[in-house]
Amino acid sequence: MTPSNAEADFAALRARLHKAIPGGAHTYSRGDDQFPSIAPPVLSRGKGAYVWDTHGNRYLDYGMALRAVTIGYADERVNAAAIRQIENGVNLTRATEIELEAAELICDLIPCAEMVKFGKNGSNVTTAAVKIARAYTGRRYVCVPRQHPFFSFDDWFIGVTAIKRGTLADQAATTLLFDYNDIGSLKALFDQYPDQIAAVMLEPATHITPCGGCPTETEWPARPCAACPNVRGDFLHQVKALAHANGALFILDEMITGFRWHLKGAQEFFGIEADLATYGKAMANGFSLAAVVGKREFMEVGSTDKPGMERTFLLSSTHGAEMPALGAFVEATRINATEDVPAHLWAYGARLKAGLAEVAGRHGLADYVFMEGPAIALNYVTRGPDGQPSLPMRTLFAQEMLKRGVMMPWLAISQAHGDQELAITLNAFDGALGVYYQALETGVDSQLNGPAIKPVFRTHN
């Protein structure tokens, strides 16, 4: 198929997607406006660290299903575990053996987990965590950092973003914003709303960590934050102490950090226990599974075996404990433990970061294209001629990587990324940065094949 025919076919696929699906995809970060225009609109399959489009073109993938795949696409062992549960009936009338096994496994694994409720997506379990906190404390408000981009599609969170259409203002009004790594901003909320805040919810870390640039970060992961003598002074410990001093629950959203930073999650890495925590994404190597876990004292507000206790209708869904995903979780956890998948993710991330730095330095672009954050949670930065972060330049970089067979909308690493994949990536970096340098000299518009990507959270299309 010629390039012109492929372009026409991609255009037809995009039109079909937008005709059938609002936004053209079931996650906004998968949409057309998040990728260069040359990106394939539809993928057919994935294996290991690679995906294929409808024309059979192969791409080395760093999206990894929105960070949900840590072992690799279509891992035979995980798939076999899910298939065994398909053959057992998929979803039965009462609780199942695999449901109990998975529940006991996560309670044995996660530091704060004494009880668990499973769900199918992250938004439902974060909202459930908020409900638990409100039920337990009898209070109204929840605090979240403005720097953390997404907690839930429910109104309590979406209503405080730029996209307010269709949300209820009175629900959004129950969410209060503070600044990550600024304990004073959170203290100000507790002072403003005394005895009214039910919980503080935050991600343990993104590419920004709670340690304030502590020198021991250079020793990660061999010496995790939990082993640092200054651990009690990091932001997470400050938040927990402040929340508890004011009668609020401390909730960690480990949707992204869970099963990546450490087998037992970022809680183990940072040496802290949450009251409640939420998980998803990498739990089951791409199968749809999420969980809210926590101390029994809080979780049992959703129990039905306490005679006379006022009831809380927590999570209740037909497919919450669907058996194939739970089977996949049990097997993925076994693989993560026996093969130390998180250690590989850390090691590969470090090599990737160093590799881009070396290539960018050769092109004289060290100040314009680089990776920030710890090796396990990298973010790549693209700057324009003015030295400021630039979406058009980010689009150009992603476009040129795609032309060289690498799909890099963000940086998610799997166990399937190895030496060969690193070599492919560094070679693509070299070619892409040659074009990047020209764009800084002559203007990015002349190099782009289409419009620049846009922020997900914007008021208008």
N, C-alpha and C positions, 0 to 999 in steps of 0.2 A: 504494500500500500504506500503510495507516495505521500510526502509530507502534507501536501494540500488536501488529499483525501482524508488523511488522519485528522487534520484540523477540522474539516467539515464533519467528520464522524464524532469528534469530541464535542463540537457545538450542538449536534443533534442529541447526544447523550445528556448534555447539560439542560437542554430544553425539556427533555423527557423527565429529568429529575425534578426540575422546578415546577413542572405541570402536575406531578404526582405528590410531591413532598414539599410542604412549606419550608423555605430555606434551602431546598435541594439536598438536605442530609438530615439525619436524626440527631446530630450533635453540631452546634454552631461552629465549633472549631474544625469540623470537617468540610465546611462550606467553601464555595468558590472564592469568596472574598478573603479567605485565609491562605490562599495558595497563588503562586504565579499562574498566569493564564495558560502557560504551556503544560501545566500539571494535568495528568489524566484525571478526568472527572469520576471515573468508575474503575475500581480495582477488581480483578477476578479471583485472585487467591494470594496466599502468603505461605512461605515456608522458611523456617529458620529466621534469618535477618532480612529476607527479601520479599518483595511483593511484585505481582505482575498485573499489567493493565489488560484491557480488552483486545489489544493488538499483539499480546504476547511479549511486550517489552518488560524487561526486568529492572527493578530499582532496588538498590540497597536502602533499607528503610531505617530512619531514626525517629519516626513517629511512633512506631510500635503500638498501634491501636490506642492512641492517646495515653501512652504509658501503662497500658493494661497488660502487656506481654513482657515478661522478664526472662523467661526460659527460651522462647523462640516460637514463631508461628508453627502451628500444626505439629507440636511435639508428640511423637507417637505414644509415649508413656502416659502423658496427660490425656490425650484423646482416648486411649484404651480404657483408662479409668472412668471417663465420662460415658463411654459406650457401654461399659458393664452396668452402669446405672440406668442407661436407656433400656437395656434388656431387662432390668428389674422393674420397669414400669414407669419411669420418669417422675411420677407425682402420684402418691397414694392417698388414701382417705384419712389415715392417721399419721402421726409422726413416724419417720422411717429410721432404719438402722443407721444409714449414712448420715442422717440429720443429727442423731445423737453422737455419732463418732466425730463428726465435724465440730459440733458444739463443744465437746469435751477437749478436742484437740486445740481449738483456739483459746479455750480457757486455761489450758496447761501452758500455752505458748506465750501469750501476751501478759505483761506484768500486771496490768490493772484488771484483767478480765476474770471476773468470777461468774458472770452470766453473759449471755449473748442473744441477740435477735438478728436473724439474717434477713436481708432484703435483696432486691435485684439491681438497685442503683444507688449511687452515693447520696443523691439529693434526699431520698427517703430516709436514710439512716441519720443524716445530719439533722434533719427536721425532727426525727424521733429523739435524738439526743437533747434537742432544745425542749421538746415536750416533757421528757423525763425530768430535766432540771426545773421546769416550771411546776410540774406536779409535785416534786419533792420539796421545793422551797416555798411554793405558793406565791412566787414573785413573777413580774411581768417582763423585764428587760433581759436581753442577751447582748453581750459586747463582742465585736469581731474587728480584726484589723482591716483598715481600708486598703492596705497593700496586698492583701490576699484576694485573688481575683474571683474565686467562685466557691461558694459553700452549698448552695441549693437552688433549684429552679422555683422553689416556693416563694410566696410573696414576702415573707419575713426577711428574705435576703435580696431577691431581685429588686424589690421596691427601693432599696438603698443604692442601687447602681444607676447608671445613666438611662437604662431601659425601664421606664416606669409604666408604659402603656399597658393597660389591662390588669395592673396590680392594685391592691387595696392599700391606700395610704395609712389606714389605722393599723394594719399589720406591719408595714414597714417601719412605722413609728416605734415599734417595740425593739428595734435593733439599733444599737448605739455603736458608733465607730471610734476607734482609737488608732494609734500609730504603733506598728511593730517596732520593737526595740526602744520604745519611749514609755517607760513605766509611769512617768508623770501624766501622760495623756490618759492612761487608764485610771490612775488615781483620781483625776479630775472628774471622771464619770461617776465613780463611787461617791465622791463628795457631793456631786450634783443630784444623784439619785440614791440617797441613803436607804438601805433596807428594801430596795426595789429591784435589784439586779439578781437574776436567777443564775446566770452563768457567764463565763468568758470562754469563747471558742476561738481557737487559732490553729494554724498549721504549725508543727514544731519548727520547721525550717523550710525555706525554698532555696534559691541560690543565695539568699540572705540568711545568715545563721544567727542564733540567739546569743552568740558568745562575744560579740563586739570586737571581732578581729583578734581574739586571744591568740598568742603565739603558738599554743599547743595545737591549733588547727592544722599546722603544717605536719603534724604527726598522725593525722587521721588517715585511715581508720585503725591503724595499728594501736594507737592509744586514743580511744574514743573520749568524748567529752565527759562521760561518766567517771573516767579515771583522773580527770583534771582536779587539782586541789582547789581551783576557783569555781567549781561547778555550781555551788550554791549561789553564786553571784550572777549566773547567766539569766537571760531575760525570762526563760520558761519558769525557773524557780522563783523569780520575782513575781511573776504573774500568779503562780499558784499560791504563794504566800499572801498576796494582796487579796485574791479572790476568797480564800478561806478566812482571812481576817474579817471579811465583810459578809460572811455567810453565803457566798456564791460557790457554785461548782466550777471546777477546772476541767475543760473539755479539749482534747487534742484531736484534730481532724488529720488522721494519717492516711487519707485517701491516696496520696502520692508517696509519702515517705514509707508507709508500711510495706514490709517485705522487700524494700530496696536498701535503705540505710543499714538495716540489720534484720536478721531473720525475725527477731522479736520486735521490730519496729524502731522508730526514732526514740520511743520512750526508753528502751534499753540503751540506746546509743548515748542519749543525753542524761541518763541516770535519774529519771523522774517518772513518777506514776500519776496518771490522770485519774480523775473520778470517773469519767466516761471517755471513750475514744471511738472513732469511726474508721472503718477500713473498706476497701474496694479495690478497683483497678487491678493491681498485681496479685491479688489473693489467689486467683484460679487460672492464671496464665491466659487471660482473655475471655474466659467464660463469665457470664453475667452473675456476679455475686458481690454483695456488700454486707457489712455487719456493723452494728453498734454494740460495743462491749462496755463493761464497767463493773464497779464494785456492787456487790449484792444489795447493799443498803439502798442504793439509788435505782438499780435495775428492777428490783422487785416491786416498784410502783406499778409495773405492768403484769404482775402475777395474779393468778386466780385461785391460789391455794392458801390464801390468808383469810380465814373466815371473818367477816365483818369489816374488812378493810375497804375504803372507798376505791372504786375501780378507776383505772386509767386505761383508755383504749389506745394502746401503743401501736405497734406494727401488726397488721393482719392482712396478709396477701396470699392469694391462691398459689402463686409461684415463688414465694419467698424462700422456701426450702426445697426448690426443685432439685431432684437428685443428681442429674449429670454435673451441674456446676459444683455441688458439694463433693462429688467424687473427684472432680478435677482439682478442687482446693486441697483435698487430702493428699493427692499424689504430688501436686506442685509443691506443697509444703515439705513432703519427704525429699523431693529433689533439691529444694532450696537448702535443706539441712545437710544432706549427705554430700552434696557437691559444693556447698558454700557459694551459692550464686551471688549473694551480695558482695563477696570479696572480689569476684570477677568484675562486677559492675564498677566497683571503686577503681580497680586496677586499669581497666580499659579506659574509663573516663579520664584518668590521669594521663595516660598515653595520648589520648585524643586531644586533650587540652594543650599538652606540650607540643604535639605535632602541628596544630594550627598556629601556635605561637611561632614555631620555627619557620613555617611557610610564610606567614604574614610578615615576619621579620625580613625574609629574603626579598619580598616585594615592596618593602618600605611601608607596610600597612599595619605595623604593630599597634598603633594608636587608633586605628580605624576598624579593624576586625579582630575580635578576641573573645575568649570565653571567660566568664566570671562565675564564681561560686565554687564550692567543693566538688571534687571529682564525681561524686554521686548525684549531684543536682546542678549540672551545668546549664548555663544560659549563654547563648552567643549574642554578642553585641555588634551592631553594624552602624558606623557613624558616617555622616556626610562630610562635605568639604568644610563645614563650619565646626566640625568636631562634636556635633550633637547627634544623639540616636536618630536614625532615619528609617522610616518604613519603606520608602522607595529603594534605598540601598539594601535593606533586608530582603526585599522582593527580588532585587537583582541577584543577590548572593544565592538565594534559594533557587532562582531560575537557572543560573549557571551550574549549580550543583545538579539539578535535574537533567540538564543537557549532557551531563557526564555520568548519569545513571545513579545519582544519589538523591533520595528524597529526604530533605532535612528541614521540616517545618519548625521543629524544636529539637531538643536533644534527649532522647530516651534510648537507653542502651539495654541490650539483652545478653544473655549467656551465649547466644548464637553469633554475636559480634566477636570475631577473633582476629588473628594476624592478617589474614587475607582481606577482611573487611576494612581493617585499619589502613592497609596499603591502598585499597581502592579509594577510601575517603581522602587520604592525604594527596593522592594524585588529582582527585577532583578539586580539592582546595587549591592546588597549584594553578590549574586552569581557570577556575572561577575568579581567583584573586587577580589574575592578569587582566580580566575584563573589568573587575572592580576598580583597579587602578586607572584604567582608561576613563571610566565613568566619573571618577573624581576630577579628572582633568578636563573632560569635554561635556559633562552633564549626564545625569543618569537616564533622562528621558530618551536619549538616542539609543540606549542599550536595552531598554525594557521592551518586551514583546506585548505588553498589555498594561492594565492599570496596576497600581501598587496595592498590596494587601491593606486591609483596614482593621481597626480594633473591633473585637467582638462587641464590647460594651460601648456603643455609640447611640446617640438619640435618633438618628435617621440613616436610612440605607445609602 
